[in-house]
Amino acid sequence: MIIGYTTGVFDLFHVGHVRILKNASALCDKLIVGVTSDEMVYEYKKKKTVIPFNERLEIVSSCKYVDVATIQENHDKLEAWNRYHFDIMFVGDDWFKTCKWRKIEEELKTRNVRTIYFPYTKTTSSTLINQTLEDLRDN
């Protein structure tokens, strides 16, 4: 059984999220998705989510491409691997060849984990949706 793992905030769930989960699901037998906690989002993005964690978790859990949705409380992918023993890590290609992900990818390779980068949906993002909503409210 091939286990896949990916993570995300999944705030303002959109088609880019669906595409990542769909593509990831097609490449593994079981897809585990870490949904970032509200506290973690605030800690590293310095902003509050629009949709609270429990609702984002419920949305991701309801997606037919997801077998298990769980909380992500830190960025430590090795800790996640120790918990889930996944074979493939799925990541958006906006992280490709970044210093952070080169290091993570090398660490995961020592555990025989392959990292696959999926194309980032440039036309849609939670940030773009959030900005559009803010602009509409200002007018």
C-alpha positions as CSV (number, residue, x, y, z in Angstrom):
1,M,0.0,0.0,0.0
2,I,1.3,3.4,-1.0
3,I,0.6,6.1,1.5
4,G,0.6,9.7,0.5
5,Y,0.8,12.8,2.7
6,T,0.2,16.4,2.1
7,T,-0.5,19.4,4.2
8,G,-2.2,22.8,3.9
9,V,-4.2,25.5,5.6
10,F,-7.2,24.9,3.2
11,D,-8.7,28.2,4.2
12,L,-11.4,29.3,1.7
13,F,-11.2,25.9,0.1
14,H,-11.0,26.3,-3.7
15,V,-10.3,24.4,-7.0
16,G,-6.5,24.6,-6.5
17,H,-7.0,22.6,-3.3
18,V,-9.3,20.1,-5.0
19,R,-6.7,19.6,-7.8
20,I,-3.9,18.9,-5.4
21,L,-5.9,16.4,-3.5
22,K,-7.2,14.8,-6.6
23,N,-3.8,14.5,-8.2
24,A,-2.3,13.2,-4.9
25,S,-5.0,10.6,-4.5
26,A,-4.4,9.3,-8.0
27,L,-0.8,8.5,-7.1
28,C,-1.3,6.6,-3.8
29,D,-3.6,4.1,-2.2
30,K,-4.3,6.1,1.0
31,L,-4.0,9.9,1.2
32,I,-3.5,11.5,4.6
33,V,-3.9,15.3,4.8
34,G,-2.6,17.5,7.6
35,V,-4.8,20.6,8.0
36,T,-2.9,23.4,9.7
37,S,-4.1,24.5,13.1
38,D,-5.4,28.0,13.6
39,E,-2.5,28.6,16.0
40,M,0.1,27.5,13.6
41,V,-1.3,29.7,10.8
42,Y,-1.2,32.7,13.2
43,E,2.3,31.9,14.3
44,Y,3.9,31.7,10.8
45,K,1.5,33.8,8.6
46,K,0.6,36.4,11.3
47,K,-3.0,36.3,10.3
48,K,-6.2,34.6,11.4
49,T,-8.0,32.1,9.2
50,V,-11.4,33.0,7.8
51,I,-12.7,29.5,8.4
52,P,-12.0,28.0,11.9
53,F,-9.8,24.8,12.1
54,N,-12.7,22.4,12.9
55,E,-14.6,23.6,9.9
56,R,-11.6,23.4,7.6
57,L,-10.9,19.9,8.9
58,E,-14.5,18.9,8.2
59,I,-14.3,20.3,4.7
60,V,-11.1,18.4,3.9
61,S,-12.4,15.2,5.5
62,S,-15.5,15.4,3.3
63,C,-13.4,15.5,0.1
64,K,-13.7,12.2,-1.7
65,Y,-10.0,12.2,-2.5
66,V,-9.0,12.2,1.2
67,D,-8.8,9.1,3.3
68,V,-7.7,10.7,6.5
69,A,-7.6,14.4,7.6
70,T,-5.8,15.3,10.7
71,I,-4.3,18.3,12.4
72,Q,-0.9,19.7,11.5
73,E,0.5,21.5,14.5
74,N,4.1,22.1,13.2
75,H,6.2,22.0,10.1
76,D,8.2,19.0,11.1
77,K,7.7,16.5,8.2
78,L,9.9,13.9,9.9
79,E,7.7,13.9,12.9
80,A,4.8,13.4,10.5
81,W,6.6,10.6,8.8
82,N,7.2,8.9,12.2
83,R,3.5,9.1,12.8
84,Y,2.1,8.1,9.4
85,H,5.0,6.3,7.6
86,F,4.0,7.8,4.2
87,D,5.8,6.9,1.0
88,I,5.1,10.1,-1.0
89,M,5.1,13.7,0.2
90,F,3.0,16.0,-2.0
91,V,3.8,19.7,-2.2
92,G,2.8,22.7,-4.3
93,D,5.5,23.7,-6.8
94,D,5.7,27.1,-5.3
95,W,8.0,25.4,-2.8
96,F,10.2,23.6,-5.5
97,K,13.9,24.1,-5.0
98,T,13.5,26.4,-2.0
99,C,16.1,26.0,0.7
100,K,13.5,24.8,3.2
101,W,12.1,22.1,0.9
102,R,15.5,21.0,-0.5
103,K,16.4,20.2,3.1
104,I,13.1,18.4,3.9
105,E,13.3,16.5,0.6
106,E,16.8,15.2,1.5
107,E,15.7,14.2,5.0
108,L,12.7,12.4,3.6
109,K,14.8,10.6,1.0
110,T,16.7,8.9,3.9
111,R,13.4,7.3,4.8
112,N,12.7,6.3,1.1
113,V,10.0,9.0,0.8
114,R,9.6,10.5,-2.7
115,T,8.6,14.2,-2.9
116,I,6.3,15.2,-5.7
117,Y,5.6,18.8,-6.5
118,F,2.2,19.7,-8.1
119,P,1.6,22.9,-10.1
120,Y,0.4,25.8,-8.0
121,T,-2.9,27.1,-9.3
122,K,-1.9,30.6,-10.2
123,T,-5.4,31.8,-11.1
124,T,-6.9,30.9,-7.7
125,S,-5.6,31.1,-4.2
126,S,-6.9,31.7,-0.7
127,T,-4.9,34.9,-0.6
128,L,-6.4,36.1,-3.9
129,I,-9.9,35.3,-2.7
130,N,-9.3,37.0,0.6
131,Q,-8.0,40.1,-1.1
132,T,-11.0,40.2,-3.5
133,L,-13.4,40.0,-0.5
134,E,-11.5,42.8,1.3
135,D,-11.7,44.9,-1.9
136,L,-15.4,44.3,-2.2
137,R,-16.0,45.2,1.4
138,D,-14.1,48.5,0.9
139,N,-16.3,49.6,-2.0
